[in-house]
């Protein structure tokens, strides 16, 4: 109930890594809005230094202030890639950082679910050549996934904060086997013929 009522005020952020065809590891930093499930790819780099992460967080923080969003919390894990300056920049804009528990990815489940979907639907099926190609593919994937989410929400009464989406009822099977009927109707009381 808390997440549903506070969804407009929540962002979630996380790093995930992918490999390019040249064998280099690239770290991608993304943020997702809880209310709309809109994802923003904020950057990708081979070396997420403290200066790079600080600059990457300044850009959306300024954009949020200019647009007048009322984001109050950002959920993130305890990754060492986040410098202390990260929390300070967000605190200056009025956004409190909520850290997840140690090895508790379910505390940031919305972001983790998006990362798994992105891996399954895009990164596992695409040969990424280099970092610019990766950013291009991810930025093309963002609106496509957003359109799919909007279509799904319009066609069903799916609530993203329920644990399981509604399903159609499972039809009952009729038992036609004679052995099953015999077992079901057998008298299992011990006999008293002794």
C-alpha positions as CSV (number, residue, x, y, z in Angstrom):
1,X,0.0,0.0,0.0
2,X,2.9,2.4,0.8
3,X,4.4,2.0,-2.7
4,X,1.1,2.6,-4.4
5,X,0.4,5.8,-2.5
6,X,3.9,7.1,-2.8
7,X,4.7,6.0,-6.4
8,X,4.8,9.5,-7.8
9,X,7.6,10.4,-5.3
10,X,9.8,7.4,-5.9
11,X,12.7,6.8,-8.3
12,X,14.9,3.7,-8.4
13,X,18.4,3.6,-9.7
14,X,20.9,0.8,-10.5
15,X,24.0,-0.1,-12.4
16,X,24.1,-3.1,-14.6
17,X,26.9,-4.4,-16.8
18,X,27.1,-5.8,-20.3
19,X,29.8,-7.1,-22.6
20,X,30.5,-5.8,-26.0
21,X,31.8,-7.8,-29.0
22,X,35.3,-6.5,-28.4
23,X,35.2,-8.1,-24.9
24,X,35.1,-4.8,-23.0
25,X,32.8,-4.5,-20.0
26,X,30.5,-1.5,-20.0
27,X,28.5,-0.3,-17.0
28,X,25.1,1.3,-17.6
29,X,23.3,3.5,-15.1
30,X,19.6,3.7,-15.4
31,X,16.8,5.3,-13.3
32,X,13.1,4.2,-13.4
33,X,10.0,6.2,-12.2
34,X,7.8,4.0,-10.0
35,X,4.5,5.6,-11.0
36,X,4.9,5.5,-14.8
37,X,7.6,2.8,-15.1
38,X,9.5,5.2,-17.4
39,X,13.1,4.4,-17.7
40,X,15.9,6.8,-18.3
41,X,19.4,5.6,-19.4
42,X,21.6,8.2,-17.8
43,X,24.9,6.9,-19.2
44,X,27.3,4.1,-19.9
45,X,31.0,3.9,-19.2
46,X,33.8,1.4,-19.0
47,X,35.1,3.0,-15.8
48,X,32.4,4.4,-13.5
49,X,34.6,6.8,-11.5
50,X,33.3,9.0,-8.7
51,X,33.5,12.1,-11.0
52,X,31.5,10.4,-13.7
53,X,28.8,9.2,-11.4
54,X,28.5,12.6,-9.7
55,X,28.1,14.3,-13.1
56,X,25.6,11.7,-14.2
57,X,23.4,12.4,-11.2
58,X,23.6,16.2,-11.5
59,X,21.9,16.1,-15.0
60,X,18.7,14.4,-14.0
61,X,18.5,16.2,-10.6
62,X,18.5,19.5,-12.5
63,X,16.0,18.2,-15.0
64,X,13.7,17.1,-12.3
65,X,13.9,20.5,-10.6
66,X,13.3,22.4,-13.8
67,X,10.3,20.2,-14.7
68,X,8.7,20.6,-11.3
69,X,8.6,16.9,-10.4
70,X,7.9,16.1,-6.7
71,X,10.3,13.2,-6.4
72,X,11.2,12.7,-2.7
73,X,13.0,9.4,-2.6
74,X,15.6,7.5,-4.7
75,X,16.1,3.8,-4.0
76,X,19.5,2.4,-4.7
77,X,21.7,-0.5,-3.6
78,X,24.9,-0.2,-1.6
79,X,27.2,-0.5,-4.6
80,X,30.7,0.9,-4.2
81,X,30.3,2.8,-7.5
82,X,28.2,5.5,-5.7
83,X,30.4,8.1,-4.1
84,X,29.4,10.0,-1.0
85,X,29.0,13.1,-3.2
86,X,26.1,11.2,-4.9
87,X,23.9,11.4,-1.8
88,X,24.9,15.0,-1.2
89,X,23.9,16.1,-4.7
90,X,20.5,14.5,-4.3
91,X,20.0,15.9,-0.7
92,X,20.6,19.4,-2.1
93,X,17.7,18.9,-4.5
94,X,15.4,17.5,-1.7
95,X,15.6,13.9,-2.7
96,X,16.4,11.4,0.1
97,X,18.4,8.3,-0.7
98,X,17.0,5.0,0.5
99,X,19.6,2.2,0.7
100,X,18.5,-1.3,0.2
101,X,19.5,-4.0,2.5
102,X,22.7,-6.0,2.0
103,X,22.0,-8.7,-0.7
104,X,18.3,-7.9,-0.7
105,X,17.5,-7.2,-4.4
106,X,13.8,-7.4,-3.7
107,X,14.0,-4.0,-2.0
108,X,14.6,-2.5,-5.4
109,X,12.4,-5.0,-7.3
110,X,11.0,-2.5,-9.9
111,X,14.5,-1.7,-11.2
112,X,15.8,-5.3,-11.0
113,X,12.8,-6.5,-12.9
114,X,13.4,-3.9,-15.7
115,X,17.1,-4.9,-15.9
116,X,16.2,-8.6,-16.3
117,X,13.6,-7.7,-19.0
118,X,16.2,-5.5,-20.8
119,X,18.7,-8.3,-20.7
120,X,16.3,-11.0,-21.8
121,X,14.6,-9.0,-24.6
122,X,17.5,-6.8,-25.9
123,X,21.0,-7.4,-24.7
124,X,20.9,-11.3,-24.9
125,X,19.5,-10.9,-28.5
126,X,21.7,-8.1,-29.8
127,X,25.4,-8.1,-30.6
128,X,26.6,-4.8,-29.1
129,X,29.7,-3.5,-30.9
130,X,30.8,-0.6,-28.6
131,X,29.6,1.9,-26.1
132,X,27.9,4.3,-28.6
133,X,26.1,1.3,-30.2
134,X,25.0,0.2,-26.7
135,X,23.5,3.6,-25.8
136,X,21.8,3.8,-29.2
137,X,20.2,0.3,-28.7
138,X,19.1,1.1,-25.1
139,X,17.6,4.5,-26.1
140,X,15.7,2.8,-28.9
141,X,14.5,0.2,-26.5
142,X,13.2,2.7,-23.9
143,X,10.2,4.0,-25.8
144,X,9.4,0.6,-27.3
145,X,9.0,-0.9,-23.8
146,X,7.1,2.2,-22.6
147,X,4.6,1.7,-25.4
148,X,4.2,-1.9,-24.6
149,X,3.6,-1.1,-20.9
150,X,1.0,1.5,-21.8
151,X,-0.8,-0.9,-24.2
152,X,-0.8,-3.6,-21.5
153,X,-2.2,-1.3,-18.9
154,X,-4.9,0.0,-21.2
155,X,-6.1,-3.5,-22.3
156,X,-6.1,-5.1,-18.8
157,X,-6.8,-4.1,-15.2
158,X,-3.2,-5.0,-14.3
159,X,-1.9,-3.3,-11.1
160,X,1.9,-3.2,-11.0
161,X,1.9,-3.3,-7.2
162,X,0.0,-6.5,-6.9
163,X,2.2,-9.6,-6.4
164,X,0.6,-11.6,-9.3
165,X,-1.4,-10.3,-12.2
166,X,-5.0,-11.5,-12.6
167,X,-5.4,-14.8,-14.4
168,X,-8.3,-16.6,-16.0
169,X,-9.7,-19.3,-13.8
170,X,-8.5,-22.9,-14.4
171,X,-11.2,-25.1,-15.7
172,X,-12.0,-28.1,-13.5
173,X,-11.2,-31.5,-14.9
174,X,-13.7,-34.3,-14.7
175,X,-12.5,-37.6,-13.4
176,X,-13.4,-40.3,-16.0
177,X,-11.0,-43.0,-14.9
178,X,-12.8,-46.0,-13.4
179,X,-9.9,-46.8,-11.1
180,X,-10.0,-43.2,-9.7
181,X,-13.7,-43.5,-9.2
182,X,-13.3,-46.9,-7.5
183,X,-10.6,-45.5,-5.2
184,X,-12.6,-42.4,-4.3
185,X,-15.7,-44.5,-3.4
186,X,-13.9,-47.3,-1.6
187,X,-14.6,-47.9,2.0
188,X,-11.3,-47.6,3.8
189,X,-12.5,-48.6,7.3
190,X,-10.8,-51.7,8.8
191,X,-12.9,-54.8,8.6
192,X,-14.3,-56.4,11.7
193,X,-14.5,-60.0,10.4
194,X,-12.0,-61.5,12.8
